[in-house]
Amino acid sequence: MKITDYDKLPLEKNDDKVLHIYTRISSELQRDGTSLGDQKRLGIEKSIELGFTTEKVRGYKLWNEEVASSNYEDFGNRPVMYELLNTIESGTIEHLYAFDDDRLSRNEQTQFEIKTALTKNTVTLYTNKSTTDFENPTDRLIKSVFDAFASYENQMRSIRTRMGRVARVKEGFWYGAPPPYGYEIKDKKLSIHPEESKWVQFMFKSFASGKRQVDIKSELDKNGVIARRGSLFNVGSINRLFDNTHYKGFFTFKDSLGGETLTIQCPSFIDELLWEQVADKKKKILERKNQNARTTNFYLLRDLLVCECGTKMSGRIAPLRGEKHYFCANKTRMWKNSGIPESEKWKRGKVGDYGCNNTKSMNIDLTDEFVWKNVKDTISKSSILKKEFKDEYLGKVKTYKSYTREMGLEDKKITRHQKELIQIDKTLGDVEASYRMGEYDSEDTFNQIKHNLRDRRTKVLAALESSRGQKKTIVDERKWVDWIKKFGDQIDNKKFKSPEVHKEYLMGLIDKIEVSLNQETLEHEFHIFYNLPIVDDGIKYKNNQKKSSGYSIVEGGYQGDFVLPKLEVRGRKKKAV
């Protein structure tokens, strides 16, 4: 009777006379000649040998994982093994065959989980070389020793492979990834591609001579030049190509496991002068873009204003039309992409239907004036920022050394808590494994230990969050002290040498300014959030009749509110109503 004929027989209904056959191959394991078919055949022969399979009944069940890499032992990548383990845990499997232990797992932790399940459920494991009865202590010991050697050998194999790869890279051999555009692999080494290298040179020379990347792309497209991935070049890929150091004769190779970064020489076809010309031009373009991104116009409040929809507000100036506005960029984007007919877009509030109700922009000069007026008024009334308190406050604050020491202490606490959490999680895993191995006298003992560990974990996690919060408090306090020291002389007179310093002053004083549009009055409502409780704060004297007896500061609120008046249009002039 042929081996393949046994598949047609009915399956033996008696669980203790069924051999469960697990098969798997990986790219590495294919080298030993044991294909999936070979593994299945050997498993069936073992079932026949045991007397489970006869000419009348099939005494085996196949669990075929097919191709699953031994390098990634996550059960999520091995669904058949996951299902097999669940079946073992149900107690319906008594006999299991695998060609060798490597087919089950080469990873210590995964191997331990599998062995735990086999031991707990008294499953006999058959391999091509041996039989392991997990009820027998001697068999369990021998199995553990062989597993340790197998795991060690696997780890050493990985180390040797990595070290060999690094050594070959040092000798100039290519490490296996697709070569950069402009190169090809000859004799396992990087070599200049005659045709591609000409186009790389063309791109460098064109850009250095003043051509834009988009013009270079157009020329490449006309000539049918294809990038490495089989598509046309785009502006982004051209830009990245200008940063590729291969072209000037070297590249870096990082050995992530060994922690070593190597600089490897390779053939070059872009001279140093041309490379520097391109790099210099890219730098100038980037600087110009950064300037444009921030615009040449100064916006006092742009980094503070936040629209009611949560978007930071932007500024725009059109001198020819006399328009200077803060506006919600998100509203503008939605307006363009809303699909509203052009004939309807003039209707105020229409965009609000699409997510943002702030449909009116704000005059920059008017907004800056009124915000600053409101801030000055708050500052002038604030006891916290008055000179007598400022001097006293700065006289009592901690030194930088103190702040550094306190932050260092919190950092140590954070590290200690994190290490303890890792240890608790590891212990929970060990306890679970020990329970499955039957090392606890009762389930109640196991549950109590697990409860205590989880309770401790909750407390450590709370302590960790507390330390993180305390560290943030220290950082915020130091920032505030820095601000007072820098602007202490300007708290009273509010005079600034430049608009930039003026803005820095506000950025230190204010967290954010939320802006919403009242749909009834069409006026903008402002909510200023300060970094200190200076809104309507005050001084409380110990003795009102004798103020020299001392005082305390009564904290106010963090939020100040005001409404920006509408502009009244008269001819060409606009003024606040």
C-alpha positions, 0 to 999 in steps of 0.5 A: 500500500502506497503512503499516499493511499493512507490519506483516503482511509477514515481517521481513527476515532480513538485519540490515543491511537492518533499521531499528530504530524507537524510539518514546517520548512523555512529557507534555512531548513530546506537545505537538509533535503527534508521537504514538507512531503518528506516530513509527512512521509516520515510521520506516516511511517512512524504512525504505521510503526506505532500500529496507529495506521493500518490498511483499514484506518488512518491513525494520523492527522497532519498539521502543515505550517508550510513555510514559516521562518525560524527567525521570527517566532511570534505565534502570530506568524505561525497560525497552525502551531498556535492552533496545535497548541490550543488543541494540546491544551484541550487534552485531546492530543497524546502523540505528536511527531516532528522531524526534529525539534527545530521544526517546533521552534529554535527560539528559547521562549517559544520552545519553553512554551511548547515544552510546557504544554507538552509536559502539562498534557503528558504528550509523547513527542516523536522525532526522526531521532528519538522519542520523548515521554514528558511523564518520564523525568529522565526524558525531560532532563535529556530533552532540556539539555538537547534544547539548550544545545540546539538553542546555543548552536542557533544563536552561534550560527546567527552570530557567525553569519552576522560576523561573516557578513560584516567581514565581507562588507569590510572587504568591499563585497556588497551586502545584498540590498539593491544597489543605488541608481548608477551602480550594478553588482559585478563579482559581488562588488559594487561597480559603476553602471555605464548608462545609469551613471551618465544620467546621475552626472547629468542630474548633478551638473544640471542642478549645479548649473541652475536648473530646477528639479522639475526641469531635470525630471522633465528632461529625464522623462523625455529620454525615458529614464527609469528609476531603480524601482521601475517608475519614472523619477520624481522631484523627491527621488532626484532630491534624495539622489543628491544626498547619496554619498556613494557617488563621491566614493563612500557609504556607511554600513551599520551593524545594528546587533554589534553596534558598529557603524562602518565607512566603506569605500566604493567607486565614485563618479561625482567629483568633490567640487561638483558634489559641494556645488550641489550641496551648497545650492540645496542648502541655499534653497532650503534656507530660502524655503524656511524663510518662505515658510515663516514668510518675510512678514512678521506676525506677532501672534501667529504661534499663539492663536488657535482656532476653535476647530483646533488648528493653529491660525496663519497670517497673510499680508497683501499690501496692494489690496491693503489686506492684513489678516489672521485666518484659519488655514483649516477653514481655507482648505475645507473651503477649497475642497468642500465641493461648494458651487462657486456661486454659493461660496460667497454665503457667510457660514457655508463652510461651517457646515464642513467642520469649521465655523470660524469663517471670518478672518481678523485684521492683523493690526487690530488683533495685535493691538487689542490682544496686547492691550488686554495683556498689558491690562492683566499685567498691570493689575497682577500682584505676582508680576509686580516688582516687589513680588518679582524681587522677592520671588526671584530671591527665593527660587531655587538655583539652577543646581537645585533644579538640576539635582531635583530633575536628576532625582526624578529621572532616577525614580523613573528609571527605577520604576521602569526596571521594576515594571519589566521585572514584574512582567517577567515574574508574571510570565515565570509564575504562569509557566510554573503553574502550567508545569504543575509546580504550585500545590493549588490554583489558589496559591497561584492566583494569590501570587498573581494578584499580589504581583498585579497589585504591585504593578499598579502601584509602580505604574502610578508611582512612575506617572507621578515621577513623570508629572513631577519632572514636568512641573520642575521643567515648567517652573524653571522655564518660568524663572528663566522668563522672569529673569530675562524680562524682569525689567520689562514687566513694568515698562513693556518696552521692547527693542525689537518685534522678535523680543516682543513676541518672545515675551508673549510666548513666555507669558502665554500658553495659547490664545483660543479664538472662536466666532460668535455666529450671532454677533459675528465678533471674534471671542478671545480666550487667553491662557496664561502660564501663571494664575495672574488674572485678577490675582491680588495681595493679602496683607497680614495686617491692613493697618500695618502693611509692613507686617508682610503679605501673601499672594492670592492666586487668580485665574489662568484665563482672560477673555475679551471680544474683538470689536467688528470693523466699520468700513467707511470709504477706504478706511476701516476702524473699530466700532 
